[in-house]
C-alpha cells in the first residue's frame, strides 16, 4: 500500500547513515576536535614516559671516570721523554706528547709538587729543541713564582744558557749577551756554591769580553776618524763597565792618546803610566813611552822631565826592595 507522494507503508524505513559512514565521521571528529587530539597525545606521552622510567630503573648506574693522579701524568711524561730506540743510534722522542702530559699536571694539579717540576720539564724540552725563547719564558716564570725552590739555581743557569746560545758577533746587537750576563751574575751572587757556578763564571767572562770588544770597536772607529772626544768616551765606558777585560793595556794607551790630543795632559800621563804598570808590551809600550815624552815637551804642561815610576822605570831614587 502506498500513501501519498509515493511512500510505501509496507517496507521498513532506510537508515540515515551506514556503519562505514559513522566510523568515518567519528575519526574526523577526533582529528578536527583539538580537545580530543590533545587528550590522545597526552595519553601517548604518558605511556612513553612510563616506559622510559621503567628502562632507567632497570639500567645499572654509570660510575664517574676518575682523573689519573699528578704523579701518573708526570711519570707518563718522563717515560715519553725516554723515547723509543729505532735501530741502534736513532732515538725517537715524541716531545709534543710529553709536553701534553706535563701540561695535564699543571692544569689539573696546579698546587702539587709535580706541577712545579712539570714546568721545568717543559722548559727543558724547549731548550733541547733549541726553542730558546719559549724555554727562557718557562725558566723566568719558574724563578719568579718559586723563588725559594731548590731548583732556582738550575733555572737561572739554563736561562743564562738560552741567551748565551743566541749571542751574536761583537759588531751586532748584544741584547742576548747582556741578558746572559744578568742571569749568570744572579746565579753566582745568589748561589756561589752551586755546582753550576764555575761554568757560569767562565761563560760570564766570555760575555763581558764580547761586550767590551763592541765598545772598543766603536771607539777605534772614532779614533781612526780623529774624533778624539767620542773615542775617549767609548774607551772610558769599556774601562768602567769591564775593568778587567783582556785588552785593557791597549785600551788605556788609546785613551791616553785621545786625552793628549784633547790637551788633557795630566790625565793622559796618568792613563799611559797605568798602561805601562799593567804590562803593555812591545810596540804598545814603545808608543806609550813616546807619547809620554811628547806630553813632557808641551809648553802648557812644562817643559819638564816627567817623574819616573818605580814600577815601570826603576831608578836610584826608588826605595830598595826588601827581600
Secondary structure, DSSP 8 states (H G I E B T S, - for coil): -B-GGG-BSSS----SS-HHHHHHHHHHHHHH-HHHHHHHHHHHHHHHHHHHHHHHHHS----------HHHHHHHHHHHHH-EEETTTEEE--HHHHHHHHHHHHHH-TTSHHHHHHHHHHHHHHHHTT-HHHHHHHHHHHHHH-TTSTTHHHHHHHHHHHHHTT---TTS--HHHHHHHHHHHHHHHH-TT-TTHHHHHHHHHHHHHHHHHHHHHHHHHHHHTT-HHHHHHHHHHHHHHTTT-TTHHHHHHHHHHHHHHTT-HHHHHHHHHHHHHTT--HHHHHHHHHHHHHHHT-TTT-S------TTTS--TTS-----
